[in-house]
Amino acid sequence: MKLSDIVCSDAIVARLKAKQRDEAIRELVGMLGKSGKIPKDSVDAVSKLMIKRENEASTGIGKGVAVPHVKSADISEPVAAVGCSGDGIDFASLDKQPVYSVILLVSPTNNPDRHLQAMETVFRNLQKDDFRRFLRQAQTSKEIVEIIADADGDGME
């Protein structure tokens, strides 16, 4: 599975308006709703589920990255939104540092294997220093799409 298989290019926000964790989650889930990747009438429920999950255990994995994720019965394939923050957002990360890049993932409830594949794809890319750095430096959604394409082509170490 490639990152471009799960990231919705219409749900990439190069400069999040959100300044806080819950706002960032709502903004990115909203983008998935606007793009038609999740039903518009599910946006609020998915956002609440994501925030509830985040309150139980932070998905701020360190190195300026968070990967909020939930499963929803309203979708059939994993889908991700990407958001970047120039100022950083407090996700209560493991390393206590702000988050600059958020990859938000929604997976179907009835296909745990696809969820694990999607998570593995996201984490494999986030382990690459270049990927994280380029994502943080991106100024436009188009640049983020190109970074994802480069990562899929394995042009990053």
C-alpha positions in Angstrom: 0.0 0.0 0.0 1.3 3.4 -0.9 0.7 6.6 1.0 -1.0 8.1 -2.1 -3.5 5.2 -1.9 -4.9 6.5 1.4 -4.2 10.3 1.5 -7.0 12.2 -0.1 -5.4 15.1 -2.1 -8.5 17.2 -1.5 -8.1 16.8 2.3 -4.6 18.3 2.5 -4.2 21.5 4.4 -0.8 23.1 4.1 -1.6 25.7 6.7 -4.1 24.6 9.3 -6.2 27.3 10.7 -6.5 25.3 14.0 -4.3 26.3 16.9 -5.5 23.5 19.2 -5.6 19.7 18.9 -9.4 19.3 18.8 -9.8 22.1 16.3 -7.1 20.5 14.0 -9.0 17.1 14.2 -12.3 18.8 13.3 -10.7 20.7 10.5 -9.1 17.6 8.9 -12.2 15.4 9.4 -14.2 18.2 7.9 -11.9 18.2 4.8 -12.6 14.5 4.4 -16.3 15.2 4.5 -16.0 18.1 2.0 -14.1 15.8 -0.3 -16.8 13.1 -0.1 -14.4 10.5 1.4 -16.6 10.3 4.5 -20.3 11.1 4.5 -21.0 14.7 5.5 -23.5 13.6 8.1 -20.7 11.5 9.7 -18.2 14.3 10.1 -19.3 15.3 13.6 -19.5 11.7 14.9 -16.1 10.8 13.5 -14.6 14.0 14.9 -16.0 13.2 18.4 -14.8 9.6 18.2 -11.3 10.9 17.2 -11.2 13.4 20.1 -12.4 10.7 22.5 -9.7 8.4 21.4 -7.1 11.2 21.6 -8.2 11.9 25.2 -7.6 8.3 26.1 -4.1 8.2 24.6 -2.2 10.8 22.6 -1.4 10.0 19.0 1.4 12.6 19.2 4.3 10.1 18.4 7.1 12.7 18.7 9.4 14.4 16.3 6.7 17.0 15.5 4.1 14.4 14.2 0.7 13.1 15.3 -1.4 10.4 13.7 -4.9 10.6 15.1 -6.9 7.6 13.9 -10.3 5.8 14.3 -12.4 3.2 12.7 -15.8 4.1 11.2 -18.6 1.9 9.8 -19.4 4.7 7.3 -16.4 4.0 5.0 -15.2 1.0 3.0 -11.5 1.9 2.5 -8.9 3.7 4.7 -8.6 7.4 4.0 -6.2 10.0 5.4 -6.1 13.8 5.6 -2.8 15.7 6.1 -2.5 19.0 7.9 0.5 21.1 8.7 0.9 23.8 11.3 3.6 26.5 11.1 3.2 27.3 14.8 2.8 23.8 16.2 -0.1 22.3 18.1 0.0 20.7 21.5 -1.0 17.1 21.1 0.5 16.0 24.4 3.1 14.2 22.4 5.4 11.6 23.9 8.4 13.9 23.6 6.4 16.9 24.9 7.1 18.9 21.7 4.6 20.6 19.5 3.1 18.8 16.5 3.7 20.4 13.0 2.4 17.6 10.8 -0.8 15.7 11.3 -1.8 12.6 9.3 -5.3 11.8 10.3 -6.6 8.3 9.4 -10.1 6.9 9.2 -10.4 3.2 8.5 -13.4 0.9 8.1 -14.5 -1.0 11.2 -15.1 -4.2 9.3 -11.6 -4.6 7.8 -8.9 -4.5 10.5 -6.2 -5.8 8.1 -6.6 -2.7 5.9 -6.4 -0.5 8.9 -3.1 -2.1 10.0 -1.8 -1.8 6.4 -2.7 1.9 6.3 -1.1 2.5 9.7 2.0 0.7 8.7 2.3 2.7 5.5 1.9 6.0 7.5 4.4 5.0 10.1 7.0 3.7 7.6 7.0 7.1 5.9 7.0 9.1 9.2 10.2 7.2 10.3 12.1 8.9 7.4 13.8 12.1 8.6 13.5 13.7 5.1 9.8 13.0 4.8 9.1 14.6 8.2 11.3 17.6 7.4 9.9 18.2 3.9 6.3 17.8 5.2 7.0 20.4 7.9 8.6 22.8 5.3 5.8 22.5 2.7 4.0 25.7 1.9 1.2 24.4 -0.4 -1.0 21.4 -0.7 0.6 20.8 -4.1 4.0 20.5 -2.4 2.6 18.0 0.0 1.2 15.9 -2.8 4.6 15.9 -4.4 6.3 14.9 -1.1 3.9 12.0 -0.9 4.6 11.0 -4.5 8.3 11.1 -3.8 7.9 9.0 -0.7 5.8 6.4 -2.6 8.6 6.3 -5.2 11.0 5.7 -2.3 13.0 8.8 -3.2 13.5 9.6 0.5 15.7 8.1 3.1 
